Amino acid sequence: MWKCQVCNFIIEAEEAPEKCPKCGAPKEKFSELTGEAKELVTKSRETNSLLMELADLMEEIEHISQEGIDINLDPGCLSLFEKAKEQSTLIKQSAKAEIETHIEKGKWG
């Protein structure tokens, strides 16, 4: 696993590419990820994927909740849909913030 020190692009290969596929930096700008750094990137891939899926599901719940709010059948239903929308928005934004934290800490690959 190799990481471009210019743009942070990560590639899985036996050796660094001649140039970065993303930014065009030369081979010398790549460093090999080994040990803990490589394990961190590998583990983060699954977690980040789950966080993105969670954010997408919360987006869907927001839309469903808005439909229920728009129908406004009765106070009980309206209250439940409003709570669902509020909580799903909070969870979605929290998932996105966690992904951003992972990126800042190099836990992305």
Rosetta blueprint (number, residue, H / E / L):
1 M L
2 W E
3 K E
4 C E
5 Q L
6 V L
7 C L
8 N L
9 F L
10 I E
11 I E
12 E L
13 A L
14 E L
15 E L
16 A L
17 P L
18 E L
19 K E
20 C L
21 P L
22 K L
23 C L
24 G L
25 A L
26 P E
27 K H
28 E H
29 K H
30 F E
31 S E
32 E E
33 L L
34 T L
35 G H
36 E H
37 A H
38 K H
39 E H
40 L H
41 V H
42 T H
43 K H
44 S H
45 R H
46 E H
47 T H
48 N H
49 S H
50 L H
51 L H
52 M H
53 E H
54 L H
55 A H
56 D H
57 L H
58 M H
59 E H
60 E H
61 I H
62 E H
63 H H
64 I H
65 S H
66 Q H
67 E H
68 G H
69 I H
70 D H
71 I H
72 N L
73 L L
74 D L
75 P H
76 G H
77 C H
78 L H
79 S H
80 L H
81 F H
82 E H
83 K H
84 A H
85 K H
86 E H
87 Q H
88 S H
89 T H
90 L H
91 I H
92 K H
93 Q H
94 S H
95 A H
96 K H
97 A H
98 E H
99 I H
100 E H
101 T H
102 H H
103 I H
104 E H
105 K L
106 G L
107 K L
108 W L
109 G L
